[in-house]
């Protein structure tokens, strides 16, 4: 580097990024200077479109160097020549060297792209402060900034500005231009492609990047644009899954993504320049991430500035099912009844910003389904039902809603119509159909129509008579067979509907006009596009070709088969002529060209990526879509109650909320659709957890009647026994009304609190960053944060999806999108967490204070009752005090005595849940003392040479008990049940002492003793370290898997050795006995179990383990531990039966302590069991019944236990169980 030359820095990035704002005006603080650059003349770039293919080097077997940028161009560009000619093309360093490598597409070459930079007096030093110390590549002369691009705007017309948006780079104000709407739409489309779903290269649409993990596995980016690439890269780097091997591929991919968009040339040059810098791999990767993040930030700001439909991303929609709404005012129709008072109620209770009117369009009468009025989605067209108030009533409602500050949404149904629809009458050729012989009768035609194979055996086609069939340039009378839509489950058809054919131009034109009429002519603000995923190109064509070809297999020769073949051939030919034109994209652009603020959300259960590329403003977040891109559906995940799956779904939702180039996910806990049912019934105890998880993540849907907080039977006035449609919250097939008189105050209060906080923090939830927290161990508790650089409040949402109390420790020190404002505690600050969903005895929100240092170092531990949720509002406090613990203020009027009385009152007035926890804590006392009497008695016998007294103490029973205790210890440590874990640790230690005494007495093999003891010490150490948060997650995971496998192997072996010690000889045929070692036969159960367990672990590591098996295997440790623990009493009973005289060596006090310890844990174990997990209760009840009382029964029979002790104990056990049962049922809200 020459003396005086500045080191290349990322300031140059700022210049490059600002040139990405081609339709923007930038002003300084005084707004006095506005200049624009001249457009890039189209004649200055005459490059032929280059063929571009980006392939990760690992796939091609060749190394991609940053200087070579591994992509191939079939034709060199003339970028350098254009620069030398003095044109307006940016003059880039080393242009000649770049000219052979940087392809410029024909589309980019022909574009007139105005480029803009601010012309201010910002000095180099001042500007660097605005960029928060990030180095850049801007060149400087003296103290004034001089950009590397000539930006003198000699003849450029001034650009009028729209809504200003504050840029995060340099504190500049960006104003979106108000050039033509079509220019805005084109610019917005390019921005969404670059950021979101990928650009169109000369060889096709660019695919999401493939990351190669250190393990050798491949992981696809969440999106094909910069946002998906950056987000996935940060995810994998946080998990430590990436190496430096693909660094060259990163640069090549970004260049390939940007190359089709001409105005990104300065940004491309910044990446190329960085790729050449002589930096270490970690340094270059850090700079690459900084450059990428800064680029995404500025492009996101520009997207927001141009996107007038962005209101849909933060919207809360209230859905009204007209026929069931049951809010008619006396003497008024439906629309008039939705008056100012009712709209105010909706806004107050649900915080909605939009009303979605369902069931307002005229429904078809042919094959109408049920007695309730027919399917809402079998419509004739978009004429309003007269009985609701007709066209005039609807128009008046739209005006009234807008005065109340509410948007209006309706359905748009592009996949099908009713069998008597306007479209079918006027444009019958736009449906999937063929023409039967016109000389046959209707009956003869229908007799030749193939039928579905399902139980209904319905005809696949409907015979329709039309007066408008096109033939020879005229529209004539004709009978045609129109195909019914096929459902997405089984072989059933929707026999009240006609399938639209999107290979036909008339169908596309008709549906596009209908959508424009709704959104433009009728004043509707948004639409929900029914079954939109069924009509995207990637699904529609292949699905219907497959369906028709399958139908042909069962269609006999004749006119029916010939007609079907002709229909299929015509379908394929028309589709080929479309050349990939996407109907939804065309229709969306047409609407937004005239009404940029229109919003279109899509019902979709697959193909989210394709819908996003087509311009969708929101996609249903119900089911899984492309799992290779992490598209896990949130609703179905919540229904599964699987914590890991819910976290994966939340990660997908978090990404989609953060990105601005793609469609967000539309969240809900229930809508009108089948399979979802009533949310209160569907989620049961987890209703609050689901509501807190989903209903803050806007955009959201809120179905009418949900605000009552009750199940389907209480929510509806209807004879539900006559419906076959009960999988909908409100069935379509019977007359039904919402019953507004029933409500659950507790559920209503929680739901209103969630909706209120969603509205209060509307801006935070829209502009903030959602970060899904990862627990140190797997847990049913899920949590996420929402934070923003500009908000003084952050949110932490946590929910428990199990039926029992559970907790999780969450790391807080590595937010994924820290550069974008994700929540990251500061070590020198304190944080107040106020829970909006839970109140203390004083009626105020529960509050917790945590230091930033603890949050960073230790994480945040959250523990919740089953189905419960937290919604913490987090505020930053001043620095934590450096001396002394926090002091509790005591009023002088009360003094110490008042404080003591208050504590006593609080202690005895605690909840039953708290008392069960206290009883579990108390169990540590008897379990601590449990083996002490036995140990003391053993010491005495050994001192007096009476080692034979220890013969009845089964070492195998004690050893398996220790293994069971150890596995249960790990189980409770994972659950963060510290009291129960403490009890198990005591059990391990005291039982180990007894085992040592048995070994000393000579009744235990030495090899068994020296194998068990190191395992005991190591297991205790690992559990202690994990409880203290000092054990790496991978080590604990390995220990958990090993422990689960050990228990799985030990259990069958112990049972085999105890109950069938002689079975080995008869188990193996004599002819084979000579070839099989005796040890193999003796340990056959353990060997077989080990083989099965190892196979399961292997399949699980490859993600090939069936879900039901995985669910059982994940809990195998606790289950086998309980089984092993339960074996101990059986071994003791067998020993007592074989040697009754030996019972004299058993300590009665030890029996009583064991019974007491298990008995006091039973109330909490039963409470957990009533939530669905009976593992704990089974073990404790077994310990009381067999480990204590059954052994005592034998000793009582032998005269070793007095009746005065045996009978009171016998009576106490069932009495205690009955009391615990009644208390638990009462406090859990279960019916007696």
ZANU-129857 format. One line per 10 residues: number of its first residue (from 1); for each residue x, y negated, z of C-alpha. Coordinates in steps of 0.5 Angstrom, whole numbers, plus 500, padded with zeros to 3 digits. Each point is the difference from the previous one (the first is absolute). Example, Ala and Ser with C-alpha at 12.3 -4.5 7.8 and 13.67 -1.06 7.14 Angstrom:
<atoms>
1 = 525,509,516 | 502,493,498
</atoms>
This chain:
<atoms>
1 = 500,500,500 | 503,493,498 | 501,495,505 | 494,496,502 | 495,505,496 | 494,501,505 | 499,508,501 | 494,502,497 | 494,500,505 | 493,501,499
11 = 498,493,500 | 500,501,492 | 495,505,502 | 495,494,502 | 502,497,493 | 498,506,497 | 494,501,504 | 497,493,499 | 500,501,492 | 495,506,501
21 = 495,495,502 | 499,498,492 | 493,497,502 | 501,497,506 | 502,493,502 | 505,498,506 | 500,494,504 | 504,497,505 | 498,498,507 | 498,493,497
31 = 496,503,494 | 503,495,495 | 504,504,495 | 497,505,496 | 504,503,494 | 500,506,496 | 504,504,495 | 499,500,493 | 497,507,497 | 505,505,497
41 = 499,500,493 | 498,506,497 | 505,499,494 | 505,500,505 | 499,508,501 | 499,504,494 | 502,507,503 | 497,506,498 | 496,504,506 | 505,504,503
51 = 499,507,502 | 501,501,508 | 500,506,504 | 502,500,507 | 502,507,503 | 503,501,507 | 508,502,499 | 498,506,504 | 496,503,495 | 504,499,494
61 = 507,502,503 | 503,494,499 | 503,494,504 | 497,493,499 | 504,495,502 | 498,493,502 | 504,497,495 | 497,504,494 | 493,500,503 | 497,507,497
71 = 495,499,495 | 500,500,492 | 498,495,496 | 499,502,492 | 501,493,498 | 505,495,503 | 497,493,502 | 502,493,497 | 500,497,507 | 507,498,500
81 = 499,497,493 | 493,496,502 | 504,497,505 | 506,498,496 | 495,497,495 | 498,495,505 | 493,502,501 | 496,500,506 | 502,507,502 | 503,500,507
91 = 508,500,499 | 502,506,505 | 507,501,502 | 504,506,495 | 494,499,495 | 504,504,495 | 502,506,505 | 492,500,501 | 498,500,493 | 501,507,499
101 = 496,502,506 | 494,496,502 | 494,502,495 | 495,494,499 | 493,503,498 | 497,497,494 | 494,498,505 | 505,496,504 | 503,497,494 | 494,497,497
111 = 498,497,507 | 500,492,501 | 502,500,507 | 500,494,504 | 506,500,505 | 500,496,506 | 505,498,506 | 499,494,505 | 504,494,498 | 502,497,507
121 = 505,498,504 | 501,506,504 | 508,501,502 | 503,506,500 | 501,500,508 | 492,498,501 | 498,506,495 | 504,505,503 | 496,499,506 | 494,501,497
131 = 502,507,498 | 501,502,507 | 508,501,498 | 499,505,495 | 505,499,495 | 499,499,492 | 502,499,493 | 499,492,499 | 506,496,497 | 501,494,503
141 = 504,493,498 | 502,496,506 | 494,499,505 | 494,501,495 | 497,506,498 | 501,502,492 | 496,506,497 | 503,504,495 | 494,499,496 | 499,494,496
151 = 493,497,502 | 499,493,497 | 493,499,499 | 500,496,494 | 494,501,496 | 496,505,505 | 493,497,502 | 499,499,507 | 497,506,504 | 494,499,504
161 = 500,504,507 | 495,504,504 | 500,502,507 | 507,499,503 | 503,506,503 | 506,500,505 | 506,504,497 | 504,504,505 | 506,498,496 | 503,493,501
171 = 494,497,504 | 497,498,493 | 493,499,498 | 498,504,494 | 493,498,496 | 497,504,495 | 499,497,493 | 493,499,497 | 502,501,493 | 495,505,497
181 = 496,505,503 | 503,505,495 | 507,498,502 | 499,501,507 | 497,507,499 | 506,502,495 | 505,497,505 | 496,504,506 | 500,506,496 | 508,500,499
191 = 501,498,508 | 496,506,502 | 504,505,495 | 506,497,502 | 499,501,508 | 494,505,500 | 499,506,495 | 506,499,495 | 501,497,493 | 499,502,493
201 = 507,502,497 | 501,502,493 | 499,507,501 | 494,500,505 | 498,498,507 | 506,500,505 | 499,505,505 | 502,499,507 | 507,501,502 | 502,507,503
211 = 504,500,506 | 505,506,501 | 501,501,508 | 506,502,503 | 496,507,501 | 500,501,492 | 492,499,500 | 497,494,496 | 495,495,502 | 496,496,496
221 = 499,492,501 | 494,498,502 | 499,496,494 | 503,499,494 | 502,492,501 | 504,496,504 | 496,501,506 | 499,507,500 | 508,501,499 | 502,496,505
231 = 495,503,506 | 502,507,498 | 507,498,500 | 500,497,507 | 495,506,503 | 505,505,497 | 506,496,503 | 497,499,507 | 499,508,500 | 508,500,498
241 = 498,504,494 | 504,497,495 | 507,500,498 | 504,495,495 | 499,505,494 | 495,496,496 | 502,493,501 | 502,499,493 | 493,503,498 | 497,495,505
251 = 502,494,495 | 499,504,494 | 492,501,502 | 499,493,502 | 503,497,494 | 496,505,496 | 494,498,504 | 501,492,498 | 502,501,493 | 493,500,497
261 = 499,493,503 | 504,494,497 | 499,495,506 | 504,505,505 | 506,500,496 | 504,495,505 | 498,505,505 | 502,506,496 | 507,496,500 | 500,499,507
271 = 500,508,501 | 505,501,495 | 505,495,503 | 499,503,507 | 501,507,496 | 507,498,498 | 503,497,507 | 505,504,503 | 497,502,506 | 500,506,505
281 = 493,505,498 | 497,498,507 | 501,492,499 | 498,501,493 | 494,503,502 | 498,495,506 | 501,494,494 | 496,504,496 | 494,501,505 | 501,493,501
291 = 499,498,493 | 494,504,499 | 496,498,506 | 502,493,498 | 497,501,493 | 494,503,503 | 498,495,505 | 500,494,494 | 496,505,495 | 495,501,506
301 = 499,493,501 | 499,498,493 | 495,506,499 | 496,497,506 | 500,493,497 | 497,503,493 | 496,505,503 | 493,497,501 | 497,507,502 | 505,501,506
311 = 494,498,505 | 498,508,498 | 506,502,504 | 498,497,507 | 492,501,499 | 495,504,505 | 494,502,496 | 494,502,503 | 496,505,496 | 492,500,500
321 = 496,506,497 | 494,496,498 | 494,506,501 | 503,502,507 | 502,493,503 | 493,499,504 | 501,492,501 | 494,498,496 | 497,494,503 | 492,499,500
331 = 497,498,493 | 507,500,497 | 504,504,495 | 507,503,501 | 504,495,497 | 496,494,504 | 501,504,506 | 507,500,500 | 499,492,502 | 505,496,504
341 = 499,503,506 | 501,507,498 | 506,498,496 | 503,496,507 | 499,507,503 | 504,504,496 | 505,495,500 | 500,500,507 | 500,507,502 | 504,503,494
351 = 505,494,498 | 498,501,493 | 502,495,494 | 496,504,495 | 494,504,499 | 499,506,496 | 493,501,497 | 499,507,499 | 494,503,497 | 497,494,496
361 = 500,502,493 | 494,504,497 | 501,507,501 | 499,505,494 | 494,504,500 | 502,506,496 | 502,506,505 | 500,495,506 | 503,504,506 | 496,501,506
371 = 494,496,503 | 504,494,503 | 500,496,494 | 506,503,496 | 507,500,499 | 503,493,501 | 505,501,494 | 495,503,495 | 498,493,498 | 496,497,493
381 = 505,494,500 | 501,494,504 | 493,497,500 | 498,499,508 | 494,504,503 | 494,496,500 | 498,503,507 | 506,496,503 | 498,494,497 | 503,500,493
391 = 504,496,496 | 498,493,503 | 501,503,507 | 507,503,499 | 502,493,497 | 497,497,506 | 504,504,505 | 507,499,496 | 499,493,501 | 498,501,507
401 = 506,504,502 | 505,496,497 | 497,494,504 | 501,504,506 | 507,501,498 | 499,508,498 | 502,503,493 | 496,505,496 | 502,506,498 | 496,505,496
411 = 501,507,497 | 502,501,493 | 499,507,497 | 505,501,494 | 500,508,500 | 493,502,498 | 492,497,500 | 494,503,501 | 496,504,495 | 496,494,498
421 = 505,495,500 | 500,493,496 | 507,503,497 | 497,507,498 | 494,497,497 | 504,494,496 | 507,503,499 | 499,508,501 | 507,501,496 | 503,498,506
431 = 499,506,504 | 503,507,499 | 495,503,496 | 499,504,493 | 494,501,496 | 496,506,499 | 496,503,494 | 495,495,500 | 495,505,497 | 500,504,506
441 = 494,499,506 | 503,497,506 | 499,506,504 | 504,504,494 | 505,495,501 | 501,500,508 | 499,508,499 | 507,500,497 | 503,495,505 | 506,503,504
451 = 499,500,507 | 504,498,506 | 503,507,504 | 499,497,507 | 494,502,504 | 495,495,497 | 501,503,493 | 498,493,497 | 501,498,493 | 506,496,498
461 = 497,496,495 | 493,496,500 | 496,499,494 | 499,493,499 | 496,496,494 | 502,494,498 | 498,495,495 | 507,497,499 | 505,505,498 | 505,497,495
471 = 500,504,493 | 502,497,493 | 500,493,503 | 493,500,503 | 497,502,507 | 495,505,499 | 496,505,504 | 504,506,502 | 500,506,506 | 507,501,503
481 = 503,504,506 | 503,496,505 | 505,503,505 | 499,499,507 | 506,498,504 | 503,505,504 | 501,500,507 | 507,500,503 | 499,506,504 | 498,507,498
491 = 496,501,493 | 494,495,502 | 497,495,495 | 497,493,502 | 493,502,496 | 497,493,501 | 506,497,496 | 503,499,493 | 508,500,499 | 503,494,497
501 = 505,501,495 | 506,496,500 | 503,502,494 | 494,496,496 | 501,493,499 | 493,498,501 | 500,503,507 | 506,496,502 | 497,493,497 | 493,502,503
511 = 503,501,507 | 505,494,500 | 494,495,498 | 496,503,506 | 506,499,505 | 501,493,497 | 493,498,501 | 500,502,507 | 506,497,502 | 499,493,496
521 = 493,499,498 | 497,503,506 | 505,496,505 | 502,507,503 | 507,499,504 | 502,507,499 | 498,507,498 | 501,507,503 | 502,505,494 | 496,506,501
531 = 505,506,498 | 505,496,497 | 505,505,501 | 496,505,495 | 501,495,494 | 507,498,500 | 504,503,494 | 504,505,504 | 494,503,503 | 494,499,495
541 = 503,503,494 | 503,506,502 | 495,502,505 | 494,500,495 | 504,504,495 | 501,505,505 | 493,500,502 | 497,501,493 | 505,505,498 | 498,504,506
551 = 493,499,498 | 502,503,493 | 502,506,503 | 493,502,502 | 496,497,494 | 498,505,495 | 501,499,492 | 495,496,497 | 498,492,500 | 501,499,507
561 = 507,502,499 | 501,497,494 | 498,493,503 | 504,501,506 | 506,501,496 | 498,494,495 | 499,496,507 | 507,502,502 | 504,498,494 | 497,494,499
571 = 501,498,507 | 508,502,499 | 500,496,494 | 497,494,503 | 504,500,506 | 507,500,496 | 497,494,496 | 500,496,507 | 508,501,500 | 500,500,508
581 = 495,494,501 | 498,500,507 | 492,498,501 | 501,498,507 | 506,495,498 | 497,497,494 | 493,499,504 | 504,497,506 | 504,495,496 | 494,498,496
591 = 496,498,506 | 506,497,504 | 502,496,493 | 493,496,502 | 500,501,507 | 506,501,503 | 498,501,507 | 495,506,499 | 502,506,504 | 499,507,498
601 = 501,506,505 | 500,507,498 | 497,506,503 | 506,505,498 | 502,507,503 | 506,501,496 | 504,495,495 | 501,494,504 | 506,499,496 | 497,500,494
611 = 494,495,502 | 505,495,503 | 503,500,494 | 494,498,496 | 499,494,505 | 496,503,506 | 499,495,506 | 499,506,505 | 500,508,500 | 496,504,505
621 = 505,503,505 | 496,506,501 | 504,506,497 | 507,502,498 | 502,498,493 | 507,501,498 | 504,503,506 | 506,499,496 | 500,493,501 | 497,500,507
631 = 493,499,498 | 497,503,507 | 492,498,501 | 499,497,506 | 493,502,501 | 501,507,499 | 506,500,504 | 496,497,506 | 495,505,499 | 506,506,501
641 = 502,497,507 | 507,501,498 | 505,495,502 | 505,501,495 | 495,500,494 | 497,494,503 | 507,496,501 | 501,502,492 | 494,497,498 | 501,494,504
651 = 507,499,497 | 496,501,493 | 495,494,502 | 506,496,503 | 504,500,494 | 493,498,496 | 499,495,504 | 507,497,500 | 500,500,492 | 497,495,496
661 = 501,503,493 | 496,506,501 | 493,501,503 | 499,501,507 | 496,506,504 | 493,498,502 | 499,503,507 | 494,503,504 | 497,505,505 | 494,501,496
671 = 496,498,494 | 494,502,496 | 504,506,496 | 498,507,501 | 505,504,505 | 501,495,505 | 494,500,504 | 499,495,506 | 507,498,502 | 497,501,508
681 = 499,507,498 | 506,501,496 | 505,497,504 | 497,502,507 | 504,498,506 | 505,497,495 | 496,495,497 | 503,494,504 | 507,503,498 | 498,500,492
691 = 496,493,501 | 506,497,503 | 505,503,495 | 496,499,493 | 496,494,501 | 505,495,501 | 504,502,494 | 496,495,495 | 497,501,495 | 494,504,504
701 = 493,503,499 | 495,500,505 | 494,503,499 | 493,498,503 | 498,503,506 | 507,502,502 | 499,494,505 | 496,503,504 | 505,505,502 | 496,507,500
711 = 499,506,497 | 496,502,494 | 494,502,503 | 499,494,505 | 502,496,494 | 495,502,495 | 492,500,500 | 499,506,495 | 498,507,500 | 507,503,499
721 = 498,507,500 | 498,499,493 | 506,497,497 | 506,504,497 | 504,493,500 | 502,500,507 | 507,499,498 | 499,493,499 | 499,495,506 | 493,498,497
731 = 497,506,495 | 497,498,493 | 496,506,499 | 494,498,506 | 497,494,502 | 504,497,505 | 501,493,504 | 505,498,505 | 498,500,507 | 503,493,503
741 = 497,502,507 | 505,505,502 | 507,498,502 | 506,502,504 | 503,494,504 | 507,503,501 | 501,501,493 | 497,494,497 | 504,496,505 | 506,503,498
751 = 498,500,492 | 499,492,501 | 506,499,504 | 504,503,494 | 496,496,495 | 501,494,503 | 508,501,501 | 500,501,493 | 497,494,498 | 504,496,505
761 = 506,502,497 | 498,500,493 | 506,496,498 | 505,505,503 | 497,506,498 | 500,497,493 | 507,497,499 | 503,504,506 | 504,507,499 | 497,506,503
771 = 506,505,503 | 498,507,502 | 503,502,506 | 504,507,500 | 499,504,507 | 507,503,503 | 496,507,500 | 493,502,496 | 494,497,503 | 493,499,499
781 = 501,493,502 | 501,496,494 | 502,492,500 | 502,495,495 | 502,492,501 | 497,494,496 | 505,494,500 | 502,494,496 | 505,495,500 | 495,494,500
791 = 496,503,506 | 501,499,507 | 496,507,502 | 501,507,498 | 496,506,500 | 501,507,503 | 495,505,498 | 500,507,503 | 495,506,500 | 500,507,503
801 = 497,505,495 | 500,505,505 | 494,502,505 | 505,500,506 | 504,495,503 | 507,499,496 | 506,495,499 | 505,499,496 | 507,496,500 | 501,495,494
811 = 506,497,497 | 500,493,500 | 507,498,497 | 499,502,493 | 494,496,496 | 500,502,493 | 499,493,497 | 503,496,505 | 503,495,495 | 492,499,498
821 = 498,498,507 | 499,507,503 | 499,501,508 | 507,500,503 | 501,498,508 | 505,495,502 | 505,503,505 | 500,493,504 | 492,500,500 | 495,503,504
831 = 493,502,497 | 493,500,502 | 495,505,498 | 493,499,501 | 495,505,498 | 494,498,496 | 496,506,501 | 501,502,507 | 499,496,506 | 502,500,508
841 = 495,500,506 | 500,492,499 | 497,501,493 | 507,497,497 | 504,503,495 | 505,505,502 | 507,497,500 | 507,503,500 | 506,496,500 | 506,503,497
851 = 507,497,498 | 503,500,493 | 506,504,502 | 496,506,503 | 496,500,494 | 506,500,496 | 504,505,504 | 495,505,503 | 494,498,495 | 493,500,502
861 = 496,505,504 | 493,501,498 | 495,504,504 | 493,501,499 | 494,504,501 | 497,504,495 | 497,496,494 | 502,494,504 | 503,494,496 | 504,494,502
871 = 500,493,496 | 506,496,503 | 501,493,498 | 507,499,501 | 503,493,502 | 507,498,501 | 502,497,507 | 506,496,503 | 506,504,501 | 500,505,506
881 = 502,499,507 | 507,502,501 | 500,501,508 | 495,504,504 | 493,504,499 | 494,497,498 | 496,498,506 | 493,501,502 | 496,494,502 | 496,500,507
891 = 495,495,502 | 502,498,507 | 493,500,502 | 500,508,499 | 507,501,502 | 503,507,501 | 494,503,503 | 496,498,494 | 505,503,495 | 500,506,504
901 = 492,501,500 | 500,498,493 | 505,505,498 | 496,506,504 | 494,497,497 | 503,501,493 | 503,507,502 | 493,503,502 | 496,497,494 | 504,502,495
911 = 497,504,494 | 499,508,500 | 506,500,494 | 505,496,505 | 498,505,505 | 501,506,496 | 507,497,498 | 501,499,508 | 499,507,501 | 504,503,495
921 = 506,495,503 | 498,504,507 | 501,507,496 | 508,498,500 | 500,501,508 | 497,507,500 | 504,502,494 | 506,497,503 | 499,504,506 | 497,506,496
931 = 506,505,500 | 504,497,506 | 496,505,505 | 502,506,495 | 507,497,500 | 501,500,507 | 497,507,501 | 504,503,495 | 506,496,503 | 498,504,507
941 = 500,506,496 | 506,500,497 | 504,498,506 | 497,506,504 | 502,504,494 | 493,502,499 | 501,498,492 | 495,506,499 | 494,495,502 | 502,496,493
951 = 498,506,496 | 493,498,499 | 502,493,497 | 500,501,493 | 506,497,496 | 497,500,494 | 493,497,502 | 504,494,503 | 504,499,494 | 494,500,496
961 = 497,495,505 | 506,496,499 | 500,500,493 | 493,498,500 | 501,495,505 | 506,497,495 | 495,500,494 | 495,497,504 | 505,495,503 | 502,498,492
971 = 492,500,499 | 499,495,505 | 506,496,499 | 498,499,493 | 493,498,502 | 503,495,505 | 496,503,506 | 506,499,505 | 496,503,506 | 499,506,497
981 = 507,500,497 | 502,499,507 | 496,506,502 | 503,505,495 | 507,498,501 | 500,501,507 | 497,507,498 | 506,502,496 | 505,498,505 | 497,504,506
991 = 498,506,496 | 507,500,497 | 503,500,508 | 495,506,501 | 503,503,493 | 507,499,503 | 498,504,507 | 497,506,496 | 507,500,496 | 504,500,506
1001 = 495,506,503 | 502,504,494 | 493,500,497 | 502,496,494 | 505,502,494 | 506,495,500 | 500,499,492 | 492,498,501 | 502,495,506 | 506,497,496
1011 = 496,499,494 | 494,496,504 | 504,496,504 | 504,495,495 | 493,500,496 | 497,497,507 | 505,495,501 | 500,498,493 | 493,499,499 | 499,496,506
1021 = 505,495,498 | 497,499,493 | 493,499,503 | 503,495,505 | 504,496,495 | 494,500,495 | 495,498,506 | 505,494,501 | 500,498,493 | 508,502,499
1031 = 499,506,495 | 500,499,493 | 494,502,496 | 503,505,496 | 503,504,506 | 493,500,503 | 497,503,494 | 505,505,500 | 499,502,507 | 492,500,499
1041 = 501,505,494 | 505,504,503 | 495,500,507 | 494,502,496 | 504,505,496 | 503,503,506 | 493,501,504 | 497,503,493 | 505,505,500 | 500,501,508
1051 = 493,501,501 | 498,507,496 | 507,503,502 | 498,499,507 | 493,503,499 | 503,505,497 | 505,502,505 | 495,499,506 | 494,504,497 | 503,505,495
1061 = 508,502,502 | 499,507,498 | 497,498,493 | 506,499,496 | 501,507,500 | 493,502,497 | 500,494,496 | 506,502,495 | 499,506,496 | 505,506,502
1071 = 503,500,493 | 501,493,500 | 503,499,507 | 507,503,498 | 501,494,496 | 497,494,504 | 504,498,506 | 497,501,507 | 501,492,501 | 496,498,494
1081 = 494,505,502 | 500,497,507 | 500,493,498 | 496,501,494 | 494,495,502 | 506,494,501 | 503,502,493 | 493,499,497 | 498,494,503 | 507,497,499
1091 = 499,501,493 | 493,497,499 | 502,494,504 | 506,499,496 | 496,501,494 | 495,495,502 | 506,495,502 | 503,500,493 | 493,499,497 | 499,494,504
1101 = 506,497,498 | 498,501,493 | 493,497,501 | 497,506,498 | 497,503,506 | 492,500,500 | 497,494,504 | 496,505,505 | 507,504,501 | 504,494,501
1111 = 495,497,505 | 500,507,504 | 508,500,500 | 500,493,502 | 497,502,507 | 503,507,500 | 505,497,506 | 495,498,505 | 495,507,498 | 506,505,501
1121 = 503,496,506 | 493,501,503 | 499,507,498 | 507,502,503 | 499,496,506 | 493,504,500 | 504,506,500 | 504,499,507 | 494,502,504 | 499,506,496
1131 = 507,503,501 | 499,499,507 | 493,503,500 | 503,506,496 | 506,500,505 | 495,500,506 | 496,506,497 | 506,504,499 | 503,499,507 | 495,497,505
1141 = 504,501,506 | 505,495,497 | 494,494,500 | 503,499,507 | 506,496,497 | 495,495,497 | 499,494,504 | 493,498,501 | 502,492,501 | 503,501,493
1151 = 493,502,497 | 497,495,504 | 504,494,497 | 500,503,493 | 492,500,500 | 500,493,503 | 505,497,495 | 495,503,494 | 494,499,504 | 501,492,500
1161 = 502,500,493 | 494,503,498 | 496,494,500 | 504,496,495 | 502,506,496 | 492,501,499 | 499,493,498 | 505,501,495 | 497,507,498 | 493,496,499
1171 = 504,496,495 | 502,506,496 | 506,503,502 | 499,505,505 | 508,502,501 | 501,497,506 | 494,502,504 | 501,507,497 | 506,501,504 | 498,497,506
1181 = 494,504,501 | 504,506,498 | 505,498,506 | 494,499,505 | 496,506,498 | 506,505,499 | 506,497,502 | 497,499,507 | 493,503,501 | 501,506,497
1191 = 507,502,503 | 497,497,507 | 494,505,499 | 505,506,499 | 503,498,507 | 494,499,503 | 498,507,498 | 506,502,503 | 499,497,507 | 506,495,498
1201 = 495,493,500 | 495,499,505 | 493,499,499 | 499,493,503 | 505,498,495 | 498,504,494 | 492,498,500 | 501,493,501 | 505,500,494 | 495,504,496
1211 = 495,495,501 | 504,494,499 | 502,501,493 | 493,501,496 | 498,494,504 | 506,495,498 | 498,503,493 | 493,498,500 | 502,493,503 | 505,498,495
1221 = 495,503,494 | 494,495,503 | 505,494,501 | 503,501,493 | 494,501,496 | 497,494,503 | 506,495,499 | 501,502,493 | 493,499,498 | 498,507,499
1231 = 493,502,501 | 499,505,506
</atoms>
